[in-house]
């Protein structure tokens, strides 16, 4: 029996018996490492062309991630994803909290229907206190991008999680977006910035981000390529943090559930 199915059966039993599942609070000093994942899910479509959200959920479940940031997530967007609310469905499968940032927000196909949206999401096993989505600078003719930010409560300790999907267009547009992201997240400790930056670590346009945030992928682990899945040659998917957080056990799970590979890392407080 998969861990995902076992979790579902446990939750179902809790609902049927009226039991509320809770966790025992911990203090900041004994807070265990927090596993983070970032994943461009390509609207759930794998290399086989099949849109399979349970497969995406299995990748997340197997990673042990407690907080997951997603890019290219559809919500009632269109026939390619069967008009599904993908973040909500994944949250239900994984029993996680969820918030969503719609960067494309199109009118319903029919009066009274759902708005058709495309953007980013944050899933969390820990409570989400507040969240916001900010649209980023966009060059004429380019797709709108945004920065989704959430304030989580990890066993009583606040942690800010942000995710973005920078443009695949001109580097000048990406530079403007990176600059705004850095400004929006400035001067706040305990912050994690993740996402598909659509540029490699040494790209000049990412300089504003790497001035403020530490890349958690160590060179000793190899190139850390994440795209394209079948034969990755580029590292464009990142988990970065403010200096007061320490990264441990980074990994790139191997899967064909999307055209990108996910990235995971465990975070703890850096020694003071």
N, C-alpha and C positions, 0 to 999 in steps of 0.2 A: 504494500500500500504506500503511495507517495505521501510525502509530508504535506503537500497541498491538500490531498483528499482527507488525510487524517485531521488536519486543521479544520476543514469544512465540517466534518462529522462532529468534531468536538463543539464547534460553534452552534451547529444545528441542535445538538443535545442541550446546550445551554439555553437556547431560545425556547425549546419545548418545555423545559423544566423551570423557566423563569429565573435562571441563575445569571447573574451579571459577572462577566469575566473582568478581573482587575489585576493589576500588578502591584507588588509591594514597593512603596517608595524607597529610594535610596538617597544617600547624601552625595554631594559633589565629590567627596573624597573617595568614596567606594564605587563611583560610577564606572561600569565596565566599558571597554572600547565599544564605540558605536559604529556599526558597519553601514557604509554609505555606498550607493550605486548610482551611476548616471548611465542613461541608455537612450539612444536614438532608436525608437522602435519602428520607424518607417510605416506608420499607421497599422502596425501589426503584421505586415507582410514579410514573410521569410524569403529565403533564396529560392524556394520552390514556387513562389508567387501566391501562396495560400495565406490569407489573413486568419491568424490563429491566436486569439488572445490567451486561451489557456496555456499555450506554449510559451508565450511571453511571461505569464504568471509563474510557470515552472522555473524559468531561468531566474527570476527574482527570488522565488522561494529557495531554490538550491543555493543561491549565493549567501543566504543568511542576512541579507540587507534589511535593516530596520527603517531606513529612509532611502527613497528612490526618487530620482528626478528623471523625467521623461521628456524627450523632444519628439516632434512629429506625431503628436497624439490628436486623433480626430474626435469631435463630439457632434454627432448628427451631420457629419460633413457631406457625405455623398455615397453613391453606390459602391465606391472602392472599398469602403469599410462598413457597408450595409446600414448606413445611417446610425450606427451604434454610438452610444456615449462610452467611448473606450476608457477614459479615466475612471468613471463610476463602475464599469464592469470589472476592471482590474482591482479596484479597491474592494469590491464585494468578494472577488475570488480570494484575495489575500487578507481580508479583514483588516484593512488599513484605512486611516483617515486620508482624505484627498482634497486638494485644491487645484484649480485649473486656470491657466492664463490663455485667453483667446486672442491670438494675434491676427488671425483672419476671422472676421465676424460677418457672415453673409446673411441676407434676408431669407426667411423660409421659402420653400418652393410653393407652399400653399398657405393661404391665410390661416392663422392660428397654429401653424406648425412650429417645429423647433428651429431656432437660428442655427445656421450651418457654420461650425467653428473648427479651427485648426490652430494648435499651439503647443504649449508645454504644460506639464503637470508635476506635482509633488505628492508622493505617497508616503505615509508615515505610520509606524506603529505607536507613535507617541502623539499626544494631543497637539493640535495646531491652534495657537492662540489668535494670531492675526495673519493676514496675507494681503498682497497687492500685486497687480500686474501693470507694468509701465511700458508703453510703446517706445521703441527706440528710433533714432533717426533713420530715414529711408530715402534713398536716391530715387529719382523719377523712374518709374517702370519696374522697380524692384519690389519683392515681397516684403510685407510688413513683418518685423521681428519685435520681440519684447523681452523684458526681464521679469520673471515671476519670483517673488520673495515671500517667504513664510517664516514666522517666528514659532519655533517649536518649544515644548517644555519636556526636557529629558530628565525624568526622575526629579523634577523640581528645579532643574537647571535650564535656563533659556539658551537656545542655540538658533542662530539665523541661517536659513538655507535659501540659496538663490540659484536659479538656473536660467540659461539663455540659449538661444540658437542663432548665432550671428549669421549674417548674410553670406551666401555663396557667391555674391556679386563682386563689385569692385573693392579692392583693398582699402580705398579711401572711405567707402561707406562702412566697412568693417572697423576701421580706425575710429570713426565718429561714434559708432555703437559701443566699442570697447571703452572709449573715453567717458561716455555717459554712464555705462555700467559701473566703472570705477568711481565716478563721482557719486552715484546713487548709494553705493555701499561703503563710502569712505567713513573713517573715524568710528567704526563700530567693531568691538572685539567679538570673538567667538562666531565668526562668519565663514560659511562654506559657499563657494561659488563653483558651480558645475556647468557642464553643457557641451554642446557641439559648437566649437568656435570656428569651424570651417577654415582653419589655418593651423600650421604646424607651430611648435613652441618657439621657434626662432623668428617667426614672421614679425617684421617691425610693427605692424598694426596692432599686435597684441601687447606691446610694451606697456600701455597704461594699466593693463590687468596684472601683469607680472611685477609691476612696481609695488602693488598693494597686496598681492596674493602669492603664496608659495605653491608651486606645482608639486603635487604629492607623488608623482611617478619618478622614482630614482633612476638615474642613468645605469646603475649597476644591474637593474632588472632587464636591460635590453632596450630596444627602441620603443616598445609599447604601442605598436601600431594597432589601430582600431578600425581602419577603413581602407578598402572595401573588405567585407567579411571573407569572401572566398580566397583572397590572396592579399592581405592587408599590407599596404605600403606607406601609409600616412598615419600620424597621430594627431587627430583633430578633436578627440573627445577627452575632456579634462575634469578632474576634481582638484580644486585649489582651495587653500584656506588662508586665514589670517595667521600671523606668526604665533599666536597664543595656543594654536592647536597643533598636535603632533600626529603624523600619519604612520600607520603600521600595516604590514601585510597587504600591500597593493596587489591587485590581480586583474587579469583580463579573461573572464570566462569565455570558453570557446563554445559557440553556438551558431546555428544558421537561422535563428528565429527572426533576424532582421538583416539589413544590409550593413549595419554597423555592429561592432562588438561592444558589449558593455564594459565599464570600468568600475572596480570596487576598491574600497580602502576602509580600514578601521581607524577611527579618530579618538584621541584622548587629549586631555589638557596638557600642554607643555609645562615642564617644571618651571616654577617661578624663581 
